[in-house]
Structure formats: structure tokens, C-alpha cells
Amino acid sequence: MTRSLLFAFVALLPLAANATEPVRMGTGSMTFDTVPSWGLDENGKSVLGSTHGGVVVDKAGNIYTSAKIGVFCFSPDGKLVRKFLEGDYTQLHDMKIRDEADGEFIYGARNEAAEGIKFRASDGEVVLKFPYPKESGLNLDKFAPTAIDVAPNGDIYLSDGYASDHIFRFDKSGKYISHFGMKGDGLKEFHTAHGMVLDTRYDPPRLLVCDRNHVDLKNVDAKDLPRGRLLHYSLDGEFIQEVVTGLGMPTAAAVQGDFVAVPDLHGRLYILDKENCIMAVLGHNPDPATRRNHNVPQEQWKEGFFTGTHGAYWDADGNLYVQDWNIDGRLMKLVRIR
């Protein structure tokens, strides 16, 4: 490895793994400091329990994250504001938030409950549910939604990423419109359509889909190589292009301005620009024993290193909130350095 390449690689790694001091990560305009102990209780413990979900931020800057037992809302300084537990709020694998005429609403994909839901962010009132649409005529044996988003006209997109890999489109009332995509490793197919976001970097906006487990059919023997990719589809379900390949296991995506943050289950987060070039890699975990590993307890967490990055979201100031897939429930704040 040349000196210049070695320097570039080192620049992407955290500077330290100290639990009491912030860790700086990233590079250039995408440089961030961690906030140690953010979101923990007065005893320094996570309140979340097992996390396998997403993150969103409301207009006031409050941060919502989903865990196995429900949805938790934190203030920007990491204090617990409210929580919606059990019942309709369990196993929300992905969330998106929208400011609508009647207030702010969170849309969620519930993989184990086999449905999408919409609820009011302020009080948790569920106003809409949309299960598997029998009108599709697909006669599926299993429906396990993993991702959700909402178009500017109110149409709702729900990805069946843990089952058929179809993406279903509903109108704003929850009425089935259409579906597209299918399971496979071809150019226009999905092998775990795990994450999805409305890509507002383009006009008109598109769907950016995280095809987490894609296998390169030209290199099928290289089973340990990164294989995840990002794809663009139109809001009518037409394939546009393969955006990025070789990302490991991309789990979700969050857009702000010209940038998109892409968590990777291998324990890192990519930031891409509008040309979809990688600007920075945050929190890269070099330890194969603790990355892509749900069972890393809190006492083994290392500041600045991720273990199984699953969800992320930007706030209005360009800070990032990142959730790990983790047995004790890990949510981190990264403050962007200007």
C-alpha cells in the first residue's frame, strides 16, 4: 500500500476508542465528533433494549428511534421525552416522518407484524394501517416489510424486504395501487430490498433502494466480498439505474440536501454526494468479532466504532443520529464539525 493510500485509509478511521472522550471521524466537510453517553439514563445505561429499527427527527429537533419493544423519543441533548411501547409500536424495522396538514406523522414498516402503519408523532395515535394487499394477486405466503417512504403526492411505498422483495405502492388512504421489483440477483431484481428512501437529490425525486444481499453473478465464488448495492427506481416503479455497488450490506439511507447517509451492517456508515461518490466512511469497525454482530453488550461498546449499523437520520444542522442493530440498544449522536 502506498503512503498516500495508507493516509487516506487512516483518515477514515476514528482517532480513538475512549468511552469518555468524543471521537472524531470522517474527513473534509463530512467530519463529525461523537457525543459519549448520549441518550443513556442517569446510570449510564441504554433504555432501549434490543434495537433493529430506524431513526427520524421531527421539526423541533426531537429524535425518534424504534426498538423491539416500541418507539422512544429523545431531545437533542439526549434526554428521554416520551415513548410508545408494545402493541402497534413493536418491531418497527424502518420509520419515516412527514409534516402534513394535521401535524407530523411517522410511517413505519413492521416486519414481524406484516404491516405498515402511520401514527401521530406527538401522541402515538395510529391513524392508518396497511397489511399485505390481497388485491395484488400475488398470493404470498409471507409478508415482512422492512422499509417505507412517502412520495410528495402522499403515495406510500412499502418494501417486502424480508420476504418477496416486491415494493408495494399505496395511495395516501392505504389503498393498493401497484407493485414492482422481484427477488433475484439480476440487474433489476432485489436480494433483500432492505432499505428505501425518497431521493430528493433529483428532480423529480426517485426511490433509492438498498439491495442488501445482492450477489454479483459474474463473481459468484467470491462469497466473502462486499455485494450490497443501491438502485434508483422512478416513483412509477420503473428501473432507472444501478447507483453504487460493493457496499457490504447497506441497510437504510437518509437524504439531506445533496448528500445521502447509508448505514452498513458491517459496522460503518457511508456518506455519498450527489454524484454518488463516497465522501466519507464513519465508524468503521475493523474487528470481525464485533461487527455485523447483534450480541455485543453495552460494556463492550467502543466509542467511535459501530457494530451493526442499521438506521440513520440527519437533523437540521447536519448532525447524524445512528442506530446499531444491538442487543442492548445503541443510538449515537454525531455532531458535524464546521
C-alpha positions in Angstrom: 0.0 0.0 0.0 1.4 3.4 -0.9 1.9 6.1 1.7 -0.9 8.2 0.1 -3.4 5.3 0.1 -2.4 4.4 3.7 -3.0 8.0 4.8 -6.4 8.1 3.1 -7.5 4.9 4.8 -6.3 6.0 8.2 -8.2 9.3 7.8 -11.4 7.4 7.6 -10.9 5.6 11.0 -11.8 7.0 14.4 -8.9 8.6 16.2 -9.6 6.8 19.5 -11.9 4.3 21.2 -12.2 6.1 24.6 -15.7 5.9 26.2 -15.4 9.2 28.0 -14.0 11.5 25.3 -15.5 12.4 21.9 -14.0 10.6 18.9 -13.5 12.5 15.6 -14.3 10.6 12.4 -14.8 11.3 8.8 -12.9 13.8 6.6 -13.2 17.2 5.0 -16.7 18.7 5.1 -18.0 15.4 6.5 -16.1 15.4 9.7 -18.0 14.5 12.9 -17.5 14.2 16.7 -19.3 11.5 18.7 -21.2 12.5 21.8 -20.3 10.0 24.5 -23.2 8.7 26.7 -25.8 10.5 24.5 -29.3 9.1 25.2 -28.3 6.9 28.2 -30.1 7.1 31.5 -28.7 8.6 34.8 -26.9 5.3 35.4 -25.2 5.3 32.0 -27.4 2.5 30.7 -29.4 2.3 27.5 -33.1 2.4 27.9 -33.9 0.9 24.5 -33.5 -2.8 24.8 -32.8 -4.7 21.6 -32.7 -2.4 18.5 -33.4 -3.5 14.9 -35.0 -0.3 13.6 -34.8 3.2 12.3 -34.3 6.8 13.3 -36.2 10.0 12.4 -36.1 13.7 13.6 -39.1 16.0 13.9 -39.3 19.7 13.2 -38.5 20.6 16.8 -35.3 18.5 16.6 -36.6 15.6 18.7 -35.1 12.2 17.7 -37.3 9.1 17.5 -35.8 5.6 17.3 -37.6 2.2 17.1 -36.7 -0.8 19.2 -38.1 -4.3 19.7 -40.4 -3.0 22.4 -41.5 0.3 20.9 -40.6 3.8 19.9 -38.5 6.2 22.0 -38.3 10.0 21.6 -35.2 11.9 22.8 -34.5 15.6 22.9 -31.4 16.8 21.0 -29.4 16.7 24.3 -30.2 13.0 24.7 -33.0 13.2 27.4 -36.0 10.8 27.0 -39.1 12.9 26.1 -41.7 10.2 25.5 -42.2 6.6 24.4 -44.8 4.5 22.7 -44.4 0.9 23.9 -45.8 -2.5 23.0 -48.9 -3.1 20.8 -48.7 -1.3 17.5 -45.2 0.1 18.2 -43.2 -3.1 18.4 -40.7 -4.3 15.7 -40.8 -1.1 13.6 -38.0 -2.0 11.3 -38.0 1.3 9.5 -39.5 4.7 10.0 -40.0 7.9 8.0 -41.5 11.2 9.3 -43.7 13.7 7.3 -45.1 17.1 8.2 -48.7 17.1 7.0 -51.7 19.4 7.3 -52.8 17.7 10.5 -49.4 17.5 12.1 -46.3 15.4 12.0 -46.8 11.7 11.3 -44.4 8.7 11.5 -44.8 5.9 8.9 -43.4 2.6 10.0 -42.7 -0.8 8.4 -43.4 -3.6 10.9 -41.6 -6.7 9.6 -42.9 -9.2 12.2 -46.4 -7.8 12.3 -46.7 -7.9 8.5 -48.0 -4.4 8.0 -47.2 -0.8 7.5 -48.6 1.9 9.9 -49.0 5.6 10.2 -49.1 7.3 13.6 -49.1 10.8 15.1 -45.6 11.7 16.3 -46.9 13.8 19.2 -49.1 11.2 20.9 -48.7 7.9 19.1 -52.3 7.8 17.7 -52.4 5.2 14.9 -54.4 6.6 12.0 -53.7 4.1 9.3 -52.7 0.5 8.8 -52.0 -1.2 5.5 -51.3 -5.0 5.6 -50.4 -7.2 2.6 -52.7 -6.2 -0.3 -54.6 -9.2 -1.5 -55.6 -7.1 -4.5 -52.1 -7.5 -5.8 -53.0 -11.1 -6.8 -49.6 -12.4 -5.7 -50.9 -14.9 -3.1 -47.8 -14.5 -0.9 -47.2 -17.0 1.9 -45.2 -14.4 3.9 -45.2 -10.6 4.1 -42.4 -9.0 6.1 -42.0 -5.2 5.3 -38.6 -3.7 6.0 -38.7 -0.2 4.5 -41.2 2.5 3.9 -41.4 6.0 2.5 -43.9 8.6 1.2 -43.9 10.5 -2.1 -44.7 14.2 -2.4 -48.3 13.3 -3.5 -48.9 11.1 -0.5 -48.4 7.7 -2.1 -46.8 5.2 0.3 -44.1 2.7 -0.7 -43.6 -0.4 1.4 -40.8 -2.8 0.7 -41.3 -6.5 1.4 -37.6 -6.9 2.0 -37.7 -10.0 4.3 -40.0 -12.0 2.1 -41.0 -11.5 -1.6 -38.7 -8.4 -2.3 -41.6 -6.7 -4.1 -42.2 -3.0 -3.4 -45.8 -2.2 -2.9 -47.4 1.2 -3.7 -50.4 2.5 -1.8 -52.3 5.8 -2.1 -52.4 8.1 1.0 -55.6 6.3 2.3 -53.8 3.0 2.2 -55.4 1.7 -1.0 -53.2 -0.6 -3.1 -52.1 0.9 -6.4 -49.4 -1.4 -7.8 -46.2 -3.3 -7.1 -42.8 -3.7 -8.8 -39.5 -5.5 -8.4 -38.9 -9.2 -7.7 -36.5 -11.5 -5.9 -33.2 -12.4 -7.6 -29.7 -11.2 -8.4 -30.3 -9.8 -11.8 -29.8 -6.1 -12.6 -33.4 -5.1 -11.9 -34.0 -7.6 -9.1 -33.6 -7.5 -5.3 -31.9 -9.8 -3.0 -33.3 -8.3 0.2 -34.7 -4.9 -0.6 -33.9 -3.9 3.0 -33.9 -0.1 2.9 -35.6 2.6 0.8 -35.7 6.4 0.8 -37.2 9.1 -1.3 -34.2 10.5 -3.1 -34.8 14.2 -3.2 -31.4 15.0 -4.6 -33.0 14.7 -8.0 -36.0 16.4 -9.7 -38.3 14.6 -9.9 -37.4 12.6 -6.8 -36.7 8.9 -7.1 -36.7 5.9 -4.9 -33.2 4.8 -3.7 -33.4 1.1 -2.7 -30.8 -0.7 -0.6 -30.3 -4.1 -2.2 -28.5 -5.6 0.8 -27.5 -9.1 -0.2 -27.0 -8.8 -3.9 -24.7 -11.4 -5.4 -22.5 -10.5 -8.3 -23.4 -13.2 -10.8 -20.1 -12.6 -12.6 -18.1 -13.3 -9.4 -20.3 -15.9 -7.5 -17.3 -17.7 -6.0 -16.2 -14.6 -4.0 -18.7 -15.2 -1.3 -16.8 -13.0 1.3 -16.6 -9.9 -0.9 -19.0 -6.9 -0.4 -22.0 -7.4 -2.5 -24.6 -4.8 -1.5 -25.7 -2.1 -3.8 -28.0 0.9 -4.3 -30.6 1.2 -7.1 -32.7 4.0 -8.4 -36.4 3.5 -9.4 -38.9 6.0 -10.6 -42.0 6.7 -8.4 -43.9 4.6 -11.0 -41.7 1.6 -10.4 -39.5 1.8 -13.4 -35.9 0.9 -13.1 -33.5 3.8 -13.7 -30.0 2.7 -12.8 -27.7 0.8 -10.6 -26.2 3.6 -8.5 -23.4 2.1 -6.3 -22.1 -1.5 -5.9 -19.7 -3.2 -3.4 -21.1 -1.5 -0.2 -21.1 -4.5 2.0 -24.7 -4.8 3.4 -26.5 -1.4 3.1 -29.4 -1.3 5.4 -31.0 2.1 5.0 -30.5 5.6 3.6 -31.2 9.1 4.7 -31.0 12.2 2.4 -30.2 15.8 3.3 -29.6 18.3 0.5 -27.1 16.8 -1.9 -25.9 14.1 0.5 -27.1 10.6 1.5 -26.0 8.7 4.6 -26.0 4.9 4.1 -25.6 2.6 7.2 -23.9 -0.7 6.5 -24.5 -3.8 8.7 -20.8 -4.5 8.7 -20.3 -1.6 11.2 -19.8 1.6 9.2 -21.7 4.4 7.6 -21.0 5.8 4.1 -21.8 9.4 3.1 -22.3 9.9 -0.7 -22.5 13.1 -2.7 -25.0 13.9 -5.5 -22.8 12.1 -8.0 -22.9 9.1 -5.6 -19.2 9.2 -4.9 -18.2 8.2 -1.3 -17.2 11.3 0.6 -16.5 9.7 4.0 -16.8 6.4 5.9 -17.8 6.8 9.5 -17.3 4.4 12.5 -15.6 1.7 10.5 -15.2 -1.4 12.8 -12.0 -3.4 11.9 -12.9 -6.2 14.4 -14.7 -9.1 12.6 -15.9 -10.4 16.0 -17.9 -7.3 16.9 -19.2 -6.1 13.5 -22.4 -7.4 12.0 -23.0 -8.8 15.5 -26.2 -8.2 17.4 -24.9 -9.6 20.6 -22.3 -7.0 21.6 -23.3 -5.9 25.1 -23.1 -2.3 26.2 -20.0 -2.9 28.3 -18.2 -3.9 25.1 -19.2 -0.9 23.0 -16.3 1.3 21.8 -16.7 5.0 21.2 -16.4 5.7 17.6 -16.8 2.2 16.3 -20.1 0.8 15.1 -21.1 -2.8 15.4 -24.1 -3.3 13.1 -25.2 0.0 11.6 -28.9 -0.2 10.8 -30.6 3.2 10.7 -29.6 6.8 10.4 -31.0 10.3 10.1 -29.8 13.9 9.7 -31.1 16.8 11.8 -31.5 20.4 10.5 -27.9 21.2 11.5 -26.3 18.4 9.6 -25.7 16.2 12.7 -26.3 12.5 12.3 -28.1 10.0 14.6 -27.1 6.4 14.0 -28.7 3.2 15.4 -26.8 -0.1 15.7 -28.5 -3.5 15.4 -27.7 -4.3 19.0 -28.9 -6.5 21.9 -28.8 -3.6 24.5 -30.0 -0.9 22.1 -27.5 1.6 20.8 -28.3 5.0 19.4 -25.4 7.5 18.8 -25.2 11.2 18.0 -22.5 12.5 15.7 -22.0 16.3 15.7 -20.9 17.7 12.4 -17.8 19.9 12.6 -18.0 23.1 10.5 
